[in-house]
Amino acid sequence: MKVGLDTICFSSWKLDAMGLLQKTLDYNLEGLQLGSGLFLDKPEVTEEFTKKLRKHDLFVELTGSGINPRDSGKTVAEMVEPWKRLFPLAAQMGAHNLNTCFGLYQERMMSNFKEQFDGAVQVLKALAPMAADHKVFITVEIHVDLTYRELVNLLDAVDSPWVRAALDTANSLGLMEDPVEAARALAPYAESTHFKDTCVYFTDDGFNWQGGAPIGTGLVDIPAVAELLYKYNPDIHLNIEDGWGSIPIPCYDEAYLNSFPEQNAVRMMQFWKFLREGKRMVDAGIHPRPEDLSKHDVRQAMAGRLWHSANYVRRLRDRIEGR
């Protein structure tokens, strides 16, 4: 397993591609995932970046385009069109995959959720031959949008070895799921990760899901997840992600609750324990409340958090691989 950087960690820096590559080297990481838009129609940047990438023997992953037509009325062909430029770019750069997602929790609360799901399946089926031709995986991230069961169903419906999962290790908590349970289901499909920790806790309107946390300080059983990933794909990239801020989840909203037909009292009470533990962490000052975020220097805080996370994940990886 190689330890890499999901460059959202440095979103507040507004860095270009070369700046993000330098950050990867500064933190002694082994690769990075970043936006493909940084390279489109920029052959000089692409060439310089790729040359430095190979000089330092780093892997690269790129973001793809959308797969969910949502309520846009776009056809499968219209959804596929933006991808046609991305596969040759990824192949030229030696990128392992193009990462995408279904949406966010709002999509599942829309009345046409099944149409969106079926549309995404058709888009991915149309993209799969292109992925195979260029030998670049499409990875669909669990993104506080689909439950892990729904993502498994999506991948099974597409049924292509070139359409796989990107396991974000913390996002399942945004949909009231156990991250280890999600990892157990998705690890056999996983071709990439956003390796992340987080905290969830009660609010008057539901609960808050944090965009990230220093790895090992949150609610995710990171060692257990890493063991599952290694079992099924020893070469998977552990891309450290840490985002500033939080997302309020409207878990008292009937539309939100009714979008989980598989949810039951047992699973709800299991998630309740995460919320209780998260509240204890926030009350103890381990994780900031939304109103406290403005008191921090974001860049300084994120830089320090990433040093912690990089060291933690490298030690964890070495321990697993050393056995």
Secondary structure, DSSP 4 states (H G I P E B T S, - for coil): -EEEEEGGGGGGGT--HHHHHHHHHHTT-SEEEE-GGGTTT-HHHHHHHHHHHHHTT-EEEEE------TTS---HHHHHGGGGGHHHHHHHHT-SEEEEE---HHHHTSTTHHHHHHHHHHHHHHHHHHHHHHT-EEEEEP-SSS-HHHHHHHHHHH--TTEEEEEETTGGGGGT--HHHHHHHHGGGEEEEEB----EEEETTEEEEES---TTSSSS-HHHHHHHHHHH-TT-EEEE---SSEEEE-TT-HHHHTT-TT--HHHHHHHHHHHHHHHHHHHTTSS--GGGGGGS-HHHHHHHHHHHHHHHHHHHHHHHHH-
